[in-house]
Amino acid sequence: MILRFQLALLLLFFGIYDLYSQNITIIPPIGHTSQITDVDVSPDGKIILSSSIDKTLILWDYATGFEIAKLSGTD
């Protein structure tokens, strides 16, 4: 249930974010193994940072949807 809600928020965010460029692109968060806690977009709109309770931060390439880098924390 929570994952569906977060996915809906991401879809809404990316849809609103690209309304100005008339290009709607949806990038599903496939790199985390647990609930996503936060998402931020770089000022130029090219890179997305997502964090999760699985103690990972992932940098995403907005245009391709591929991971640029994955940082993992420890206990």
C-alpha positions as CSV (number, residue, x, y, z in Angstrom):
1,M,0.0,0.0,0.0
2,I,2.7,2.5,1.0
3,L,4.8,1.5,-2.1
4,R,1.8,2.3,-4.4
5,F,1.3,5.6,-2.7
6,Q,5.0,6.5,-3.2
7,L,4.9,5.4,-6.8
8,A,1.8,7.6,-7.4
9,L,3.7,10.5,-5.8
10,L,6.7,9.9,-8.1
11,L,4.5,9.7,-11.1
12,L,2.7,12.9,-10.2
13,F,6.0,14.7,-9.4
14,F,7.6,13.7,-12.7
15,G,4.5,14.6,-14.6
16,I,4.3,18.0,-13.1
17,Y,8.0,18.6,-13.3
18,D,8.0,18.1,-17.1
19,L,4.8,20.0,-17.9
20,Y,6.9,23.0,-18.9
21,S,8.9,21.1,-21.4
22,Q,5.9,19.1,-22.8
23,N,7.9,15.9,-22.3
24,I,6.7,13.6,-19.6
25,T,9.1,10.9,-18.6
26,I,8.6,8.4,-15.8
27,I,11.6,6.7,-14.2
28,P,10.6,3.9,-11.9
29,P,12.8,3.5,-8.8
30,I,14.1,0.0,-9.5
31,G,17.4,0.1,-7.7
32,H,16.2,0.2,-4.0
33,T,15.3,-3.0,-2.1
34,S,13.1,-1.2,0.4
35,Q,10.8,1.8,0.9
36,I,12.0,5.1,-0.7
37,T,12.2,7.9,1.8
38,D,13.1,10.9,-0.4
39,V,13.7,12.1,-3.9
40,D,15.4,15.3,-5.2
41,V,16.2,16.6,-8.7
42,S,19.3,18.6,-9.6
43,P,18.7,22.3,-10.6
44,D,19.4,21.5,-14.3
45,G,16.9,18.5,-14.1
46,K,19.5,16.0,-15.4
47,I,20.1,14.0,-12.2
48,I,17.8,12.5,-9.6
49,L,18.9,11.5,-6.1
50,S,16.7,8.9,-4.2
51,S,17.2,7.6,-0.7
52,S,15.7,4.5,0.9
53,I,15.4,2.9,4.3
54,D,17.6,0.1,2.9
55,K,20.4,2.7,3.6
56,T,21.2,3.4,0.0
57,L,21.4,6.6,-2.0
58,I,21.1,6.3,-5.8
59,L,22.0,8.9,-8.4
60,W,19.9,8.4,-11.5
61,D,20.3,9.8,-15.0
62,Y,17.0,11.5,-15.8
63,A,17.1,11.0,-19.5
64,T,17.9,7.3,-19.5
65,G,16.6,6.1,-16.2
66,F,19.9,4.3,-15.5
67,E,21.8,4.4,-12.2
68,I,24.9,6.7,-12.2
69,A,26.1,5.7,-8.8
70,K,24.9,3.8,-5.7
71,L,26.1,4.6,-2.2
72,S,25.4,2.1,0.6
73,G,25.5,2.8,4.3
74,T,26.2,0.4,7.2
75,D,24.5,-0.3,10.6
